[in-house]
Amino acid sequence: MSMNSFGHLFRVTTWGESHGPALGATVDGCPPGVTIDESMIQHWLDKRKPGQNKFTTQRREPDQVKILSGVFEGQTTGTPVQLMIENTDQRSKDYGDIMDKFRPGHADITYWQKYGIRDYRGGGRSSARETASRVAAGGLAREAIKQIAPNVQITGYMVQMGPRKIDRANFDWAQIDQNPFWTPDAQAAEDWATYLDDLRKSGNSVGAVVEVVARGVPAGIGAPVYAKLDTDLAAAMMSINAVKGVEIGEGMAAAELTGEANADEIFMGQDGPQYSSNHAGGILGGISTGQDLVVRFAVKPTSSILTTRKTITKSGEETEIITKGRHDPCVGIRAVPVGEAMMACVILDHLLLHRGQIGENRGRIG
């Protein structure tokens, strides 16, 4: 398996398995002089870590990050930063029954077909536990962004659980950190709590939609055609475990609009161009407009459920399976900080690319 890295200049390679001794990330291309320590990264890992409430997996992992290289006297040196998170609460015995069976909805069958070997303990490399490495790398990216573009703010939140969507009229940024679903709609959080609790108790699961917004992103980052900002954002979000769809701005709903309705009109403001709307999600022609970057991704229901499912064994025999272990009834909840981390990594990567080729924006308006 050779494709474990992403990014152009800010390049992240993740490593490790769900039930191995540790996992982590090697981050290459981080600029020197970025003030960083483990607590600054830990803050973001604490948002993602399991076992914080009844709506997430009860696996108890502290997700304590260690910086092994690339930092000296509290600053990055410009050399690779090695981040490690030890696994401390593995229960590999939960997976003994599936070593020869393929769990429907999981990557078990495709990993076996491709490699002829797989780590069946919690999914091994295909486990969502791998995303802890991304969140650690994203924490480092956020600190680097502060030095290059200090006005950037990246915030993720859930906008839909199953068929139940938030009411945009109730949108309140302050509510996002006040409920276990990272949602800006307090009423939706109450509704979702009852809905998900019933699903959890029945051993079932449900999907979700997560929205990630980056405010304060300067105009001009990104590139035409093959390094579009939206191309890299879409690839980053799609690479997250269980994600099955990604939208930028209006997304799929743009197909329902006329050109007149979809085009964001441009006006001249005191501080530069202003737009009547943001159907484009802050990106035109692969390059940022200076508006909010808006990305949404759909997360499928957790495939590990307590309902008996039909499957086959490695020898081709038909059988049935119940997936035991500790699993998220809605993986979208813990996908929120992962989406934020991927947004941070992509934005930093493009800020560095822009600085390398252009420096300051060349096109002046007004």
N, C-alpha and C positions, 0 to 999 in steps of 0.2 A: 504494500500500500504506500504509494509515493506522494499522494496529493493531500498533504496535511498542513499546507501553508496557504496564507492569503495575504493580499496587500502588494503594493508595488515598491515604495520606499520604506514605509512603516510595515514591516513584514512579520507576521505572527505564525509560528509553528506550534501547534498543540500536540501533546503526547500523553500517553497513559490510558488506562482502562478503568471501568467502573469498580471492579473488585481487585485491582492490582494494589500494590503498596502505596502508590502515589500517582498523581497526574499533574500536568502543568503546561506552561507555555514558554517558548524561547522567543523573545522579541528582539528583532534586529532592525536597525535603522532609526531607533529613537534618538532624537537630538541630544547632544550633551548639555549638561547644566540644568536639567529638569529636576526641580526639588521633589523628592519622593521618599517615602518610607513605607513600611508594611501596613501601618494603620490607615494610610491614605487609600490603599488598595482594598484593605479589609472592609472598609465602609460599604463598598459596592458588593463585595462577596456576601456580606451579612444580609443584603436585600434578597439574594438568590438562595441562600442556604436552606436545606430541607428541615422539616420538623418544627417550623415556627408556629404553626397552628393546625387545626384539624382538617383544613382544606388542602394540605400538601402532604407529600410522602412523610411517613414517620421515621424514616432513616435519620439517625442523629449524627450529623457530621458538622464539626466546628468550622470546616472550610478555612482553616488558618493558613494564610499564605506566608511563604518564606522567600525572600529575595536572595538568590545564591550568587549572582554575578551582575556586573554592569553598573553597580552603584557604589560610590565611594564618598564618604563623609556627607551622606544625605543627598547626593546629586548623581544623575546619570552621567556616565563617562563617555557615551557614544559607542560603546561596545555592546555585544548582545546581553540583554537582561534576561536572566533565567528565573522563572517564577515556579514554585513548587507548592502543591497542596496535598498533604497526606490523607489517604483514606483510613478511617479509624473504626467505621461501623459496618463493615461488610458482613452480610449473612449469606454466604455462597451456598449453604445447604438448601436455601429456598429454591434454588435453580437446578437441583440434582435431577428432578423429574423431567426436565426439558432438554437434557443433554443430547438426546437422540430425536427430539421432536421439534418441529418448527412452529413458533407462536404466530398465529394469524395477525397481520398488521405490523409485525416487527421485521427487522432486517435479517433475522436468522437464516431464512431460506436463501436470500440473495448472497449473503456473505459466504455461505457454504458452497453455493453454486460457483462463485467466483474463485474462492481461495482454497476450498477443500479442507478448511480448518476454521474454527471459530471459538471464541471465548464465550461460552454460554452463560457465564456468571453475570447476570444483570445486563446482558447485551454487549459486554466488553467495550470495544471502541465505539460502537453505535449507540451506546447509552447516552441519555441526556446529561449524565454526570460530566461528560466532556465539556459541557458549556461553562463549568466553573473556571476552566482555563481561559476561556474567552473573556469572562467578566474580569478576571485578574488583569489581562492584557488591556481591556477597555479602561480599567482604573488608571493604568499608566498613561494611556492615550489622553484621557481627560486632563491630566496634569500638564502634559505637553501642549495641549490645545490652549490652556490658560496663558501660556507664554506667547503663543503666536496670534491667537484670536480670542482675547479675554472675554468678549461679549457673548460667546457661544454658550447656550444652555441646552442640554439634551434631556428630554423627559419622555418616558414611556408610560403607557396606561392601557388598561383593558377597555374596549368599547363594546364588546359583545361576548356573551357566554351562551353557547348553544344558539337558540333562536332569539334570545333576549338581549336587546340592544339598549345602550344608554339613551337618555333623552338629552340631546345636545343643548336644550334650553336650560338644563340643570348643570352645565359644565362649570366646574370650580377647580382651578388648579390646586387650591389648598386642600382639597379633599383627597387627593391622590395618595398621600402618605397616611391617611387616617383610617384606612380599611384594608383588609387582607387581600383585596383583589386589585389594588392599585388602580382604582377607577375614579374619575372625576365627578361621578354622579352618586351622591349619597343614597338616594332612593334605590338606584339600581343595586348598590352594594347590599342593601337589606334584602331585596328580592332574590339576588343571586345566592345569598347565604342559605336561605331556606331551600332553594332549588338544588344547590350543589350538595347540601347535607343529605337530602333524600337520595340523590344519586350515589353518594359515597356509601351510605348505609346499605344500599342494595348491591354494592360491588360493581357499579357501572361507572361510566366516565362521560365527559362531554368536551367538545372543542371550544375554541375561543378566537376572537380577533383582537390583536394588539396594535395600537397606534404609537408610533415614535415620532416626536417632533423635535427638530433642532432649530432653536431661535438664535438670531444674531449671527448667522453664517454669512460671511461677506460675499458680495457678488463676484463672479469670475472664476470660482474654482470648478474643476471638472475639465473635460476635454471632449472634442467632437468624436463621433463614430465609435472607436473601440475602447476608449477609457472614459466613457460618459459617467458622470457622477451617479445618475440613476441606474446605469448598468451595474456599477459596483455595489451600490446600495441594495439593489434587487438580489444580486448574487449572494451578498453577505447575509441577508435575511433568509433567503431560501436555503442556505446552508445550515440553518439552525434545525436541530432535531424536530421532527413532526410538523414542520411548516410545509404547507401544500399550496399556498398562493401568496403573492405579494402585489401590492398596489402602490403607485406613486401619485400623490395628489388625488384627483378625482378618480383615477384608476379605471376599473371596469365600467363604472357609471358614466364615464365620458362618452361611451358608445351611445348613450341615450340622449345626448345633448346635440344641439345644433352648433354650427361654428360660431354663430352670433353669441350664443349663451356661454360657450366654452372659453372664448378668447378673453384673457385678462387684460382689460384696458389699462393703458399707461398714462400717467399724469406726472407733471413735474412738481416735486415738493421742495421744501426748504433745504432738505438734506440730500436731494437727488431724486431719482425716479420712484414713483409710488404706483401701486396697482389697485384696480378696483376689486379684485378677487384673487384667489389663489388656486384655481382649478389645476394649474400645472404642478402644484406641490413644490414650488420654489426652484424648479429646474426647467430651462428651455435649451434645447439643442445639446443636452448633456452638461450644461454649465449653470451654476447657481445664479439666481436673480437677485439675491439679497433678502428674499422673503423667507418665511419659515419653510424648512424642508419637512415634508409630511410623508411618512411611509406607514403602510399598514400591512400586516401579515396574518394569515389564517393558520391556526394550529389545529390539527386533527385531534379527535378524542384519543386519550391514552389507550393504547392497544392492550395493556395489561389489565384485564378485568376478571372478575370472579365467576363469570358466566361460562359454562362449558361451550367450547368451540371445536368444530371439526378441523382436523389437520392431517398431515402425513408424517412419517418418520424418515430418517435418512435412507432407509432401505426401501422406501416407497409404500410402506404399509399404511392403510387408512386407520386413524385413531381419533381420540378426543383429548382435549387439553384444558386445564384450568390454570391460569397463571397466578402463582402464589407470590408472596413477597410484599414489599411496601412501595406503593405507587401513588402518583398524583391523580386524583379524580378529575382535575382540570390542569393540564400541564401549561396552559396559557398563563397561569398566575406567575410561575417562576420564569416564564419566558420573557417577562417584561424587562428585568434588568439585563437579560441576555441581548435583547433587541437594542437597548440603550448602548451596551458595550460595542456591538457591531457597528452601530451608527458612529460612535466615537472613533473607532479604528479607521473607518472609511473616511471620515471627515479629516482626521489628522493626516492620513495618507495623501489625500488630495491637496491639503494645505501645503504639504512638503513638496509635492509635484509642482504645484503652482509657483511656489517660491523658487524652485530650481530652474524652471523654464522662463517665467515672466518677472518674478520679483514683485513689484508693485503693478497694479492694473494699469494698462497702457491707454485704454479708451476712456476719454473724459466726456462727460455730458454736462452741458450748461456752462 
